């Protein structure tokens, strides 16, 4: 947090003065200060101890999609706290929201909740617990590395028991670690990274260091949509085009289903609202055309095998323990596939979004 007044409050040795600084800043809309003030009401530092008021403050801030408050409130509901009973049903949705915000303590809490049986589902209790504690360790949580090490010592590295998933927006269930869905550990770390890493991640994706897999363009859109809806929609459409290009290079036509699943899972109400608004005011026509022209000019030799593994034939052969060797169409066909997709998409844009005179 870079606000200098907030930093003064954090460093102030006088608890009453610090609390007054936080209250003043929160009255001006500073959510970090509001969170710090809530912590003081819970502990009684610099203010009269009032857990109920602290929880109310956390609720108000959590409702503004502030990850630390969502996570802290979730932790309180998970265990209970001084007159506030444990309410796991309330806790888990808050913790999951904080995890998506990049809140390492919530990753740790989610892992422990799986291990204790407070959360079920996903790819198995032990695997999910290990997965989220490991991710908390990579994000710098103080106790996560020792817990991770103790789990490995006791069980070895846990393997998923089934292909489950974490509930995300729009009720979709996706597993960020599932190869079938094309989510790698690297992407999962970015997907669950703090918003404060946004500038560096945006640069990495735009310069194509991370953007050779089309899923990163969806993530770029998600991180841009609140600041620049037009650019966010552009990148979302780039991602969609590159998804389709990937699946059309597969010999199994059923692989195309992954594009619809991922687009739905990684869409958001904000993105949908922006697309609707640009459709109404006619801007989507130019945005979409530019996205298609740019996406079709990107390198054609990216590896699409992750997408081909989502087709029904690949899934069936994997279940049978066999291998398919002809999952990809020949590389000399890829330029023609790209050109046909470009022309087909441009025709759709003209018919659906071209300005009407």
Order of alpha helices (4+ residues) and beta strands (2+ residues): alpha-alpha-alpha-alpha-alpha-alpha-alpha-alpha-alpha-beta-beta-alpha-alpha-alpha-alpha-alpha-alpha-alpha-alpha-alpha-alpha
